[in-house]
Amino acid sequence: MITVLHEQRQTSLPQAHTDGDALWVTREDVARATDWQWKPEGLCRDAICVPLPRTDRPIVRDDRIDLAAIWRHMGHPVVHDMPGETWVLGTGAQQRAQALSSGEAPDFTLSDLEGRSHRLSQYRGRKVLLATWASW
């Protein structure tokens, strides 16, 4: 079984298979793992569509797409463990820089000492002090 880590999610893809640095997935798996849609015009998310590149190595084969190849084509980092069971689809430097330039922290959820969950987005517009520490 292949596991894909992307943004803040972990998705198991039982139908996916690997071949070296290629990650072959179905249309449904692309959407489940990344929120991008594989359409005839390419990989699309909202109003953005990235055409599939023409390369020496095929990107589409037997109703599957090499998600790692198209991810790299879009300028995003891709890494995997040696057996190819766990893949990380990162965010490209340009997208990360745009997010950081806004000065707004990404949303996340933490539990307080009583176990209640709090999302950072609940406090938008207010000043928040987040104190952290580690024992190591």
NUKE-477571 format. One record per residue (C-alpha): residue number from 1; residue in three letters; chain; x negated, y, z negated. Coordinates in pm, whole numbers. Layout:
N
<pt k="NUM" r="ALA" c="A" u="X" v="Y" w="Z"/>
...
END
This chain:
136
<pt k="1" r="MET" c="A" u="0" v="0" w="0"/>
<pt k="2" r="ILE" c="A" u="-124" v="349" w="90"/>
<pt k="3" r="THR" c="A" u="-83" v="641" w="-153"/>
<pt k="4" r="VAL" c="A" u="-89" v="1000" w="-28"/>
<pt k="5" r="LEU" c="A" u="-153" v="1291" w="-263"/>
<pt k="6" r="HIS" c="A" u="-38" v="1626" w="-126"/>
<pt k="7" r="GLU" c="A" u="27" v="1950" w="-310"/>
<pt k="8" r="GLN" c="A" u="195" v="1839" w="-633"/>
<pt k="9" r="ARG" c="A" u="328" v="1503" w="-525"/>
<pt k="10" r="GLN" c="A" u="222" v="1143" w="-492"/>
<pt k="11" r="THR" c="A" u="390" v="936" w="-222"/>
<pt k="12" r="SER" c="A" u="360" v="562" w="-165"/>
<pt k="13" r="LEU" c="A" u="375" v="465" w="202"/>
<pt k="14" r="PRO" c="A" u="419" v="87" w="233"/>
<pt k="15" r="GLN" c="A" u="442" v="101" w="616"/>
<pt k="16" r="ALA" c="A" u="125" v="308" w="664"/>
<pt k="17" r="HIS" c="A" u="-206" v="158" w="765"/>
<pt k="18" r="THR" c="A" u="-559" v="286" w="806"/>
<pt k="19" r="ASP" c="A" u="-835" v="245" w="1060"/>
<pt k="20" r="GLY" c="A" u="-1157" v="411" w="941"/>
<pt k="21" r="ASP" c="A" u="-1075" v="781" w="902"/>
<pt k="22" r="ALA" c="A" u="-734" v="741" w="1068"/>
<pt k="23" r="LEU" c="A" u="-412" v="728" w="864"/>
<pt k="24" r="TRP" c="A" u="-131" v="586" w="1079"/>
<pt k="25" r="VAL" c="A" u="218" v="674" w="953"/>
<pt k="26" r="THR" c="A" u="577" v="677" w="1080"/>
<pt k="27" r="ARG" c="A" u="790" v="986" w="1142"/>
<pt k="28" r="GLU" c="A" u="971" v="926" w="817"/>
<pt k="29" r="ASP" c="A" u="645" v="892" w="624"/>
<pt k="30" r="VAL" c="A" u="518" v="1226" w="756"/>
<pt k="31" r="ALA" c="A" u="826" v="1400" w="618"/>
<pt k="32" r="ARG" c="A" u="823" v="1215" w="286"/>
<pt k="33" r="ALA" c="A" u="455" v="1280" w="218"/>
<pt k="34" r="THR" c="A" u="418" v="1638" w="346"/>
<pt k="35" r="ASP" c="A" u="758" v="1805" w="419"/>
<pt k="36" r="TRP" c="A" u="641" v="1848" w="781"/>
<pt k="37" r="GLN" c="A" u="856" v="1699" w="1058"/>
<pt k="38" r="TRP" c="A" u="709" v="1510" w="1352"/>
<pt k="39" r="LYS" c="A" u="903" v="1640" w="1654"/>
<pt k="40" r="PRO" c="A" u="842" v="1615" w="2029"/>
<pt k="41" r="GLU" c="A" u="679" v="1960" w="2022"/>
<pt k="42" r="GLY" c="A" u="436" v="1859" w="1743"/>
<pt k="43" r="LEU" c="A" u="427" v="1878" w="1366"/>
<pt k="44" r="CYS" c="A" u="678" v="2136" w="1238"/>
<pt k="45" r="ARG" c="A" u="755" v="2297" w="904"/>
<pt k="46" r="ASP" c="A" u="1029" v="2559" w="897"/>
<pt k="47" r="ALA" c="A" u="966" v="2790" w="1195"/>
<pt k="48" r="ILE" c="A" u="603" v="2682" w="1243"/>
<pt k="49" r="CYS" c="A" u="516" v="2408" w="1493"/>
<pt k="50" r="VAL" c="A" u="163" v="2283" w="1559"/>
<pt k="51" r="PRO" c="A" u="129" v="2109" w="1896"/>
<pt k="52" r="LEU" c="A" u="-47" v="1775" w="1891"/>
<pt k="53" r="PRO" c="A" u="-402" v="1820" w="2023"/>
<pt k="54" r="ARG" c="A" u="-538" v="1635" w="2323"/>
<pt k="55" r="THR" c="A" u="-841" v="1442" w="2209"/>
<pt k="56" r="ASP" c="A" u="-1058" v="1154" w="2325"/>
<pt k="57" r="ARG" c="A" u="-907" v="947" w="2046"/>
<pt k="58" r="PRO" c="A" u="-530" v="896" w="2054"/>
<pt k="59" r="ILE" c="A" u="-329" v="1071" w="1782"/>
<pt k="60" r="VAL" c="A" u="-2" v="892" w="1861"/>
<pt k="61" r="ARG" c="A" u="12" v="515" w="1898"/>
<pt k="62" r="ASP" c="A" u="299" v="264" w="1870"/>
<pt k="63" r="ASP" c="A" u="548" v="517" w="1724"/>
<pt k="64" r="ARG" c="A" u="294" v="623" w="1461"/>
<pt k="65" r="ILE" c="A" u="83" v="935" w="1424"/>
<pt k="66" r="ASP" c="A" u="-269" v="968" w="1284"/>
<pt k="67" r="LEU" c="A" u="-173" v="1208" w="1007"/>
<pt k="68" r="ALA" c="A" u="-535" v="1258" w="901"/>
<pt k="69" r="ALA" c="A" u="-637" v="1370" w="1253"/>
<pt k="70" r="ILE" c="A" u="-355" v="1622" w="1290"/>
<pt k="71" r="TRP" c="A" u="-416" v="1744" w="933"/>
<pt k="72" r="ARG" c="A" u="-782" v="1809" w="1017"/>
<pt k="73" r="HIS" c="A" u="-675" v="1975" w="1344"/>
<pt k="74" r="MET" c="A" u="-465" v="2220" w="1139"/>
<pt k="75" r="GLY" c="A" u="-777" v="2313" w="937"/>
<pt k="76" r="HIS" c="A" u="-688" v="2124" w="621"/>
<pt k="77" r="PRO" c="A" u="-927" v="1896" w="433"/>
<pt k="78" r="VAL" c="A" u="-863" v="1520" w="419"/>
<pt k="79" r="VAL" c="A" u="-1042" v="1274" w="191"/>
<pt k="80" r="HIS" c="A" u="-983" v="910" w="103"/>
<pt k="81" r="ASP" c="A" u="-1135" v="642" w="-114"/>
<pt k="82" r="MET" c="A" u="-1353" v="370" w="38"/>
<pt k="83" r="PRO" c="A" u="-1081" v="105" w="72"/>
<pt k="84" r="GLY" c="A" u="-852" v="368" w="230"/>
<pt k="85" r="GLU" c="A" u="-575" v="308" w="-23"/>
<pt k="86" r="THR" c="A" u="-558" v="665" w="-157"/>
<pt k="87" r="TRP" c="A" u="-559" v="973" w="67"/>
<pt k="88" r="VAL" c="A" u="-560" v="1340" w="-32"/>
<pt k="89" r="LEU" c="A" u="-420" v="1593" w="215"/>
<pt k="90" r="GLY" c="A" u="-550" v="1929" w="98"/>
<pt k="91" r="THR" c="A" u="-464" v="2287" w="172"/>
<pt k="92" r="GLY" c="A" u="-689" v="2477" w="410"/>
<pt k="93" r="ALA" c="A" u="-908" v="2766" w="298"/>
<pt k="94" r="GLN" c="A" u="-707" v="3023" w="494"/>
<pt k="95" r="GLN" c="A" u="-376" v="2920" w="334"/>
<pt k="96" r="ARG" c="A" u="-535" v="2904" w="-11"/>
<pt k="97" r="ALA" c="A" u="-685" v="3254" w="35"/>
<pt k="98" r="GLN" c="A" u="-345" v="3394" w="136"/>
<pt k="99" r="ALA" c="A" u="-184" v="3243" w="-173"/>
<pt k="100" r="LEU" c="A" u="-455" v="3380" w="-401"/>
<pt k="101" r="SER" c="A" u="-444" v="3729" w="-248"/>
<pt k="102" r="SER" c="A" u="-85" v="3772" w="-368"/>
<pt k="103" r="GLY" c="A" u="-205" v="3767" w="-730"/>
<pt k="104" r="GLU" c="A" u="86" v="3537" w="-817"/>
<pt k="105" r="ALA" c="A" u="8" v="3209" w="-990"/>
<pt k="106" r="PRO" c="A" u="150" v="2891" w="-835"/>
<pt k="107" r="ASP" c="A" u="449" v="2747" w="-1016"/>
<pt k="108" r="PHE" c="A" u="390" v="2463" w="-1262"/>
<pt k="109" r="THR" c="A" u="562" v="2297" w="-1557"/>
<pt k="110" r="LEU" c="A" u="420" v="2245" w="-1906"/>
<pt k="111" r="SER" c="A" u="570" v="2108" w="-2226"/>
<pt k="112" r="ASP" c="A" u="562" v="2298" w="-2555"/>
<pt k="113" r="LEU" c="A" u="485" v="2143" w="-2893"/>
<pt k="114" r="GLU" c="A" u="848" v="2030" w="-2929"/>
<pt k="115" r="GLY" c="A" u="840" v="1855" w="-2590"/>
<pt k="116" r="ARG" c="A" u="1059" v="2108" w="-2405"/>
<pt k="117" r="SER" c="A" u="956" v="2177" w="-2047"/>
<pt k="118" r="HIS" c="A" u="887" v="2530" w="-1930"/>
<pt k="119" r="ARG" c="A" u="830" v="2636" w="-1567"/>
<pt k="120" r="LEU" c="A" u="613" v="2937" w="-1501"/>
<pt k="121" r="SER" c="A" u="875" v="3063" w="-1253"/>
<pt k="122" r="GLN" c="A" u="1119" v="3103" w="-1545"/>
<pt k="123" r="TYR" c="A" u="900" v="3390" w="-1666"/>
<pt k="124" r="ARG" c="A" u="847" v="3576" w="-1335"/>
<pt k="125" r="GLY" c="A" u="848" v="3951" w="-1390"/>
<pt k="126" r="ARG" c="A" u="731" v="3916" w="-1751"/>
<pt k="127" r="LYS" c="A" u="379" v="3904" w="-1888"/>
<pt k="128" r="VAL" c="A" u="272" v="3555" w="-1990"/>
<pt k="129" r="LEU" c="A" u="-32" v="3451" w="-2192"/>
<pt k="130" r="LEU" c="A" u="-136" v="3094" w="-2132"/>
<pt k="131" r="ALA" c="A" u="-391" v="2966" w="-2384"/>
<pt k="132" r="THR" c="A" u="-566" v="2639" w="-2305"/>
<pt k="133" r="TRP" c="A" u="-843" v="2435" w="-2460"/>
<pt k="134" r="ALA" c="A" u="-1005" v="2099" w="-2422"/>
<pt k="135" r="SER" c="A" u="-1173" v="1878" w="-2678"/>
<pt k="136" r="TRP" c="A" u="-1464" v="1780" w="-2458"/>
END
